[in-house]
Amino acid sequence: MYDIKNYHRADNISHAVALLEKNPTARLLAGGTDVLIQLHHLNSHFEHIIDIHDLPELRGIQCDQAGNIRIASGTTFNELINHPIAQQHLPALVEAASMIAGPQIRNVATFGGNICNGAPSADSACPSLIYDATLEIASPEGSRYTSINGFHTGPGKVALAANEILTAFHFKAENYRDKGAASFKYAMRDAMDIATIGCSALCDIKQGKFQQLKLAFAVAAPTPIRCKHAEEAARGQPLTRQTLVTIGKAVSHDVSPRTSWRAEKEFRLHLIHTLTERVINVAVMRAGGEII
Ligand SMILES: Cc1cc2nc3c(=O)[nH]c(=O)nc-3n(C[C@H](O)[C@H](O)[C@H](O)COP(=O)(O)OP(=O)(O)OC[C@H]3O[C@@H](n4cnc5c(N)ncnc54)[C@H](O)[C@@H]3O)c2cc1C
């Protein structure tokens, strides 16, 4: 049924890196929910497989005493959604993860696979961007760390060398503590559908003003993006409807959605403006404020 030419089962992370070194054209298989579709489509780039599914080192969520959270890349979305640390501190990530596919897929699909697959529609990308996740990557030289902001380089492309593995996501306390965050997804169906537009917002408010806004969109450009113009337009502004209008105008300079069989560009632009207001409203409420 599947056109697999070579299959290697990794025993641990270093073994997986060594196997990648030896087989530079091989693809990692985590939950396999994207890889097996590619194989089914007889995509020749997926014929050589290195299986990292269920490696204990790639599972689990921990929080240190300072509140810094580490989520191993092979953590499934169901594990993430049901984990008290994620529920308490990373609500926008849990919200987005809960909207992925259906329960069966969420039981096997991993957070790392969703990001490394590089799809512009990946539901976990926007919350990772607004929480400024740091990625821990294993390579033959050891571990390196890089920001999720800039990791997506094009549709289906991420800044990962052929011999590297994403091992974990780090969420620093300073990037979520005392802030409000939310995620929204618009899809044509309520379940088992890829986002027509997805978004996340995080805000820090002081004395009735936006101290900081972080806003991210999926399917609004060739990669998931942060909206720098919109974020700048919010800085220091009061929590009013007029500020939301200003942010909404600025967001037009950040996005470049396209027409596809799923939706027209114009409809996506309409969704972007509507969701900008909604997601910021909820993020502000969760930060203890109110748009008046
Ligand atoms: C029916 C269905 C519905 C879906 N609905 C949604 C949806 O609503 N929203 C959504 O965002 N996605 C959806 N998906 C896509 C998919 O489930 C996710 O992208 C999933 O999170 C991928 O994770 P995985 O563990 O299955 O990855 P895999 O398929 O194992 O791998 C995906 C890619 O990432 C690479 N990779 C995996 N792990 C690592 C790692 N640790 N380091 C480096 N590279 C790695 C693989 O080599 C491969 O290129 C859906 C898929 C299906 C089949």
The ligand as a MOL file (V3000), in Angstrom:
LIG
                    3D

  0  0  0     0  0            999 V3000
M  V30 BEGIN CTAB
M  V30 COUNTS 53 58 0 0 0
M  V30 BEGIN ATOM
M  V30 1 C -7.4370 13.8990 8.3270 0
M  V30 2 C -6.4130 14.9170 8.7060 0
M  V30 3 C -6.8140 16.1320 9.2230 0
M  V30 4 C -5.8750 17.0910 9.5740 0
M  V30 5 N -6.3000 18.2820 10.0920 0
M  V30 6 C -5.4060 19.2110 10.4620 0
M  V30 7 C -5.8450 20.4370 11.0360 0
M  V30 8 O -7.0340 20.6900 11.2190 0
M  V30 9 N -4.8930 21.3440 11.3750 0
M  V30 10 C -3.5520 21.1090 11.2000 0
M  V30 11 O -2.7440 21.9730 11.5400 0
M  V30 12 N -3.1160 19.9470 10.6680 0
M  V30 13 C -4.0030 19.0020 10.3010 0
M  V30 14 N -3.5660 17.8240 9.7520 0
M  V30 15 C -2.1170 17.6550 9.5040 0
M  V30 16 C -1.3410 16.8230 10.5450 0
M  V30 17 O -2.1590 16.0410 11.3820 0
M  V30 18 C -0.4190 17.6960 11.3720 0
M  V30 19 O 0.4350 18.4780 10.5770 0
M  V30 20 C 0.4100 16.8450 12.3620 0
M  V30 21 O 0.5940 17.6300 13.4970 0
M  V30 22 C 1.7700 16.3610 11.8650 0
M  V30 23 O 2.4080 15.6660 12.9390 0
M  V30 24 P 2.8920 14.1560 12.7860 0
M  V30 25 O 3.5220 13.7750 14.0630 0
M  V30 26 O 1.8220 13.2880 12.2680 0
M  V30 27 O 4.0120 14.4020 11.6690 0
M  V30 28 P 4.6050 13.4120 10.5680 0
M  V30 29 O 3.6140 13.1290 9.5200 0
M  V30 30 O 5.2690 12.2560 11.2130 0
M  V30 31 O 5.7360 14.4050 9.9990 0
M  V30 32 C 5.4110 15.6060 9.3280 0
M  V30 33 C 6.6780 16.2590 8.7660 0
M  V30 34 O 7.4900 16.7510 9.8250 0
M  V30 35 C 8.7500 16.0840 9.8580 0
M  V30 36 N 9.0330 15.8450 11.2800 0
M  V30 37 C 8.2160 15.2310 12.1710 0
M  V30 38 N 8.7430 15.3090 13.4000 0
M  V30 39 C 9.9210 15.9600 13.2780 0
M  V30 40 C 10.9300 16.3490 14.2080 0
M  V30 41 N 10.8330 16.0790 15.5130 0
M  V30 42 N 12.0110 17.0300 13.7440 0
M  V30 43 C 12.1070 17.3180 12.4130 0
M  V30 44 N 11.1880 16.9880 11.4950 0
M  V30 45 C 10.1110 16.3160 11.9220 0
M  V30 46 C 8.5630 14.8110 9.0320 0
M  V30 47 O 9.7690 14.3430 8.4730 0
M  V30 48 C 7.5820 15.2810 7.9990 0
M  V30 49 O 8.2420 15.9830 6.9620 0
M  V30 50 C -4.4890 16.8330 9.3990 0
M  V30 51 C -4.0700 15.5880 8.8840 0
M  V30 52 C -5.0190 14.6370 8.5390 0
M  V30 53 C -4.5450 13.3220 8.0060 0
M  V30 END ATOM
M  V30 BEGIN BOND
M  V30 1 1 1 2
M  V30 2 1 2 3
M  V30 3 2 2 52
M  V30 4 2 3 4
M  V30 5 1 4 5
M  V30 6 1 4 50
M  V30 7 2 5 6
M  V30 8 1 6 7
M  V30 9 1 6 13
M  V30 10 2 7 8
M  V30 11 1 7 9
M  V30 12 1 9 10
M  V30 13 2 10 11
M  V30 14 1 10 12
M  V30 15 2 12 13
M  V30 16 1 13 14
M  V30 17 1 14 15
M  V30 18 1 14 50
M  V30 19 1 15 16
M  V30 20 1 16 17
M  V30 21 1 16 18
M  V30 22 1 18 19
M  V30 23 1 18 20
M  V30 24 1 20 21
M  V30 25 1 20 22
M  V30 26 1 22 23
M  V30 27 1 23 24
M  V30 28 2 24 25
M  V30 29 1 24 26
M  V30 30 1 24 27
M  V30 31 1 27 28
M  V30 32 2 28 29
M  V30 33 1 28 30
M  V30 34 1 28 31
M  V30 35 1 31 32
M  V30 36 1 32 33
M  V30 37 1 33 34
M  V30 38 1 33 48
M  V30 39 1 34 35
M  V30 40 1 35 36
M  V30 41 1 35 46
M  V30 42 1 36 37
M  V30 43 1 36 45
M  V30 44 2 37 38
M  V30 45 1 38 39
M  V30 46 1 39 40
M  V30 47 2 39 45
M  V30 48 1 40 41
M  V30 49 2 40 42
M  V30 50 1 42 43
M  V30 51 2 43 44
M  V30 52 1 44 45
M  V30 53 1 46 47
M  V30 54 1 46 48
M  V30 55 1 48 49
M  V30 56 2 50 51
M  V30 57 1 51 52
M  V30 58 1 52 53
M  V30 END BOND
M  V30 END CTAB
M  END
